[in-house]
Amino acid sequence: MTSATTAPLRIGVAGLGNVGSATVRLLQDNAAVLADRAGRPLLVTAVSARDEKRPRDFDRAGITWHQDAVALAQDPNVDVVVELIGGAEGKAWDVITAALKLNKPVVSANKAMLALRGGDVLAALDSSQAALLFEAAVAGGIPVIKTLREGLAANHINAVYGILNGTCNFILSTMTATGRAFDDVLTEAKVLGYAEADPTFDIDGHDAAHKLALLSALAFGGMPAVDAIKISGIRAVSSLDIAFARELGYRIRLLGIARRRADGAIEQSVEACLVPQTSPLATVEGPLNAVYLSGDYVGKVLLTGAGAGGKPTASAVVADIVDIARGQHLPLLGQFSAPTKIKMAAIGERVGRYFLRLQVIDQPGVIADVSAILRDCKVSLETVLQRGRDPGQEVSVILTTHDTPQAQMDAAAAAIAKLSSVREAPHVMRIEDLS
Amino acid sequence: MTSATTAPLRIGVAGLGNVGSATVRLLQDNAAVLADRAGRPLLVTAVSARDEKRPRDFDRAGITWHQDAVALAQDPNVDVVVELIGGAEGKAWDVITAALKLNKPVVSANKAMLALRGGDVLAALDSSQAALLFEAAVAGGIPVIKTLREGLAANHINAVYGILNGTCNFILSTMTATGRAFDDVLTEAKVLGYAEADPTFDIDGHDAAHKLALLSALAFGGMPAVDAIKISGIRAVSSLDIAFARELGYRIRLLGIARRRADGAIEQSVEACLVPQTSPLATVEGPLNAVYLSGDYVGKVLLTGAGAGGKPTASAVVADIVDIARGQHLPLLGQFSAPTKIKMAAIGERVGRYFLRLQVIDQPGVIADVSAILRDCKVSLETVLQRGRDPGQEVSVILTTHDTPQAQMDAAAAAIAKLSSVREAPHVMRIEDLS
């Protein structure tokens, strides 16, 4: 059996926001159990952040302060560099490359850099003896990177479905529980700290897309590529959509989806979808994250937990440090061949069921006009739902379809939008019948 | 970055039941992606089972047949030994020790041996250079061993709650969905292959206890000890219990629970419990397994998936083989110090809420008698539920309590059982308010 070495592993933490501070605190709080599990003490020897004067909730004794994070990476008393600065460009990149150049392992939570500059990171790793681990970049404390890279390594992964953005899930599940409107719940999310002052990056799906790109790269062995993902967010989801979805037995969730088609091409999207209320994903409430993985041997595995926050994310950062201390040294994406470009499926070919909400003037012939368009576009209806009648006034009509290629659905929706009795573009969402 | 070596890792599989056959098949089916992920080909060079003549659903070409599994372990063309024979004694033990003696890594799904003879296994590992991995021993394809040993390694684990036996979960969730009786559903479970001909080991909680002992050992760093677990099964759960629990907003699940008290002692039990219908554990249906882990930094993480079956379990076996090929070499329980005996909490001190079902003769004074006993035992009631009145006939009375030490609850139940108007011993179950 491996025996413990006693020299501490010396850790430098660059970036002391919520996650950075919690990481240092965790390494101090749980030092004894960590040393036992890692086989050697894990010691924070250096930190770096903008403001040295700011009070920190960890013990500064014995820790060198670096004003320059690159100097931290180069500090001879630092063996492992933890990059928690963030951002695809600038200082974070400089820190990571400085560390790898010195063959120092890197732990990073930088999803933007990995998702947008995966090729650059792989090139930097190619010319280094060190590894880079990034459990904290996706789904906070949930060990989903390790699960894909190691736990399910025996499988061809068929599909990944993720609730990857806590802001969006909080908003959608609160709208569902309370019937309140999007803007109202968004305001509450800001007050509770679940949404940024400028929430665009979260609610328009970009944050989830970065994370999906990383999961997809691991699942399918491709280079991370955010631009190969169809991205839409949750701004268009109204309380009407939520109420009607509920009536039909569904919940609305922002899902990141990466799915292998029979021909090997990968469909990738981030969008608000209807999932059956009995689906495990429908029970993921509030700011939680969840990832649903489907493999050829394991079947379906679901992981649920806190997707953000200082302490859960620090748990993921420190798990990576423990792995390094234990000698783990794997390729970035868990495969030894060079990752290839993902063969992307044309999203218009994607087949599935759809939910449409139309706001129409309640007058004779509207349903006939809509039905004729759907027939002409070869979209087959499953249900039609209209609540109440209010002649001459605007009412909602809800349609659900049988399996339909997305291009046909889009064509039908565009044609329906042009009808004079239809007051706004139809709101179209996919139905994902996940059990 | 690590570069791939090309020499194959040669694998011997001892035991060709469902899991063994699926393991060989997986290694053959997914050989290309496995070689890429492992850094070298994974090649089955030897197998062993009782009946060489029996047809197998994998390619026998190039695979040596050993009539004796120990000879397989000693075969110089075997680098890694996969033990899928099972049982705490006998051949499985001989195979594992023969392999470790030759410093060959072992992958095993043998929960009985690890749970009942953890000390022996640790001693065998102590005198070997090789490691033993056992992901497949708990919860089939769900990577829960890796999650505890690595993914959540940064945390002090506070609690583990597991739905660890698919047979029991199938029976309980089917009883809930259909209202059918225990015996009736057990018969169906046998037909469907979810229950053994002799289901004792599963439905009386012993299988779940073996798995809980392993999770508890990993979570708390102690030696696995099944005898430190309070075990009861699901035979006593009636369709009345299920219906009343449902009416109170709960579902009944067989839970393995290992929980650290404030004083560090560990409460361990396997028993049928009520969980809120909104709890993620309540949505785990059919033969699925789930493990809910609570850590000081990560918060709560839930893993759900197939807990048994050839293919999912083979996924776990082969993940361990990939880990070995990648050079993973950790202590059995992920800690470098010697595991100590778990400091067990006296189960009578355990505090919690309870559900009681009484079958009483509907006559004046029964509730008063029961209430007096509960008052004398300092058990505080939360709800009392009696459906219908049928003077002189047997009716169910359902009680739920506020937090109560188990010893007081047991004393009250024993006293209630002696009342002449009470027709059978009260059925007492814990309420676990997991959110």
Interface residues (C-beta under 8 A of the other chain):
Chain A: M1 T2 S3 A4 A22 L26 D29 N30 V33 L34 D36 R37 A38 G39 L125 D126 S128 Q129 A131 E135 G141 I142 P143 K146 T147 E150 G151 L152 A153 A154 N155 H156 G221 T278 P280 T283 G295 D296 Y297 V298 G299 K300 V301 L302 L303 T304 G305 A306 G309 K311 P312 A314 S315 A316 V317 V318 A319 I321 V322 D323 R326 G327 Q328 H329 L330 P331 L332 G334 Q335 F336 S337
Chain B: M1 T2 S3 A4 A22 L26 D29 N30 V33 L34 D36 R37 A38 G39 L125 D126 S128 Q129 A131 E135 G141 I142 P143 K146 T147 E150 G151 L152 A153 A154 N155 H156 G221 T278 P280 T283 G295 D296 Y297 V298 G299 K300 V301 L302 L303 T304 G305 A306 G309 K311 P312 A314 S315 A316 V317 V318 A319 I321 V322 D323 R326 G327 Q328 H329 L330 P331 G334 Q335 F336 S337
